[in-house]
């Protein structure tokens, strides 16, 4: 909150008037000193942290411009009280409760990623939270009776209830004994450190009339993809349940493309000059920042 601007010096008061400040209100403190309180300091600040910081900058500038006395002037002690702004940290992702089972995963599945035999820390998401592939490629941190593990969502578990995950055998072994088969868990979406930028993978058979692209190596869950037409207009590309963004009737054209990818936190990555490579993968230029 804002507090009073205090100055017991007549010379300082003259400077304040010269600088165009509001007429001060004078009162006498308990120590017998006269104090002046600028009425402007009691105005309510605009809403929002951005507006508050503008007030802070304005007060600091006033202090610099009006705080120095003319040469040879005799001044007394002065104090300026600036606002204290408290900004709450972003809320963490929600924690879900459910049960974990395991299956013999390859890294492939309903999300249409390639098998990943060298990285089987993967899982299948329950049907409700799979949500038309919304969490495909997302990373979730799972805690069970024995420990915790971070896995990538690569598949769909049709028989799982809300909150449930079907982990790879390798991942399940990190949180429980395999002999248990089914255990209670908690999990939430996380943003692990990844090497390299996001990547654009075009499905085999994709062409200028029917263009299907998948986003890979993304730190945060992908919320949407757009491409820019030759007239400059951005077009939202529909997402299919098999985790490709498919543009048809018309397609995206022969390329190269300008593509815009948005994560669930509102971060946007824009890439220019992405060539169309049917069955191939093209790296983007950046990676999403960590989420909450």
RAVENWO-V421092 format. One line per field, one symbol per residue. ss: DSSP state (a for helix, b for strand, c for the rest). phi: phi as a letter, one per 20 degrees, with the letter a starting at -180 (. if undefined). A space follows every 50 residues. Layout:
ss: ???
phi: ???
This chain:
ss: cccccbbccaaaaaaaaacccccbbbbbcccccbbbbbaaaaccccccaa aaaaaaaaaaaaaaaacccccccccccbbccccccccccccccccbbbbb bbbccccccccccccccccccbbbbbaaaaccccccccbbbbbccccbbb bbbbbbbcccccccbbbbaaaaaaaccaaaccbbbbbbbbccccccccbb bbcccccccbbbbbbbcccccbbbbbbbcccccbbbbbbcccccbbbbcc ccccbbbbbbbbbccccbbbbbbbbcccccbbbccccccccc
phi: .ecfedbeefffffffffenffffdebdefeneecccffffefffffoff fffffgfffffffffdeeefgnfdcdfbccddfddddfffffffdddacd cbbeedoeqffmefgcfebdecbdefffefllmfdfnfdcdddcfdrcbd cdecbddfeeegnecdefgffgfedafgffmbcfbcbbfccffdenefcd deffnfbfecdccdecldfdgeeacccdffenfecfefedfemceddble eenfnfddccddefenfcddcdmefecgmcccfedbcfffef
